[in-house]
Amino acid sequence: MPVMRDFIVYSFGMAAAIAALFGAAVLAQETVEEQTDDSEVIEEIIVYAPKPGDRRRVDEEYEDPVRAQLLKDFYKMKEDQEE
């Protein structure tokens, strides 16, 4: 019977040690969270860039060929007037 009693004591000891480790981890995690609350907030910047070979979006004014020709003529006429 002493072997069975040693096994039970060992099992309870291991369970207590595991519970203590988890408890310490929880307490340590809470202190880290409390410290970060007082720190300065850094905003996240997200940058989107076209990948090489992607299709480029054309402005709506250039999608219609007639309108594109009229705008081209208009800009050319403006350049001529400036000269």
N, C-alpha and C positions, 0 to 999 in steps of 0.2 A: 503493500500500500504506500510506502514512502515514495515510490517512483511516481505513482499517480498524483500524490499530493505535490511533488516537485513540479510535475508537468502543469498542474493547475496554477500554481504560484507563478511559474514561468510565463504562462499564457496571460494571466492578469497583469504581470509586469510589462510584457510586450504591448498589451493593449493600452496600458497607462502611458507608456513611452510614446506610442504613436499618437495618442490623443494630445499629449503635451506638445509634440512637434507641430501638429495641425493648429493647436491653439496659439503657439508662438508665431506661426506663419500668418495667421489671421491678424494678430495684434501688430505685427510688423507691417503688414499691408495697410492697415488703417492709419498708422503714423505717417507713412509715405504719402497717402492721399491728403492728410491734413496739411502737410508741408507744401504740397503743390497748390493748394487753394490760395495761399498768400503770394505765390509767385506771379510774375508778369505774364499776361496772356499774349501769345504770339499767334497772329492770324495766319491762316494758310493761304498761299497764293497758288492758284492752279493755272497753268499755261497750256493752251492748246495751239499746236502748230501743224500745218499740213505736212504730210509725209511726202517724200519724193515720189513723183509719179501719180499723185492723187489728182483728181479732176478739180479744177478751180471753178468756183461759182462766179458766173458772169452777172454783172449788174443787170437789173431788169430792163434798163433803158437800151441796152445793147442786144437784147434777145430778139427784138423785132428788127429785121433788116432795113425796113423803110425808115423807121425812127432812127436807127443807127446812122443811116446816110444823111438824114436831116440834121442830126446833131453834129456830124462830122463837118457838113457844110457850114453850120452855124459857128462852130469853133474856128474854122478856117476864115470865115468872114470877120470874126472878132479879131483874129490875129492881123488880118489885112488892115482893119480900121486902126489898130494900135500903131502900126508902122506909119 
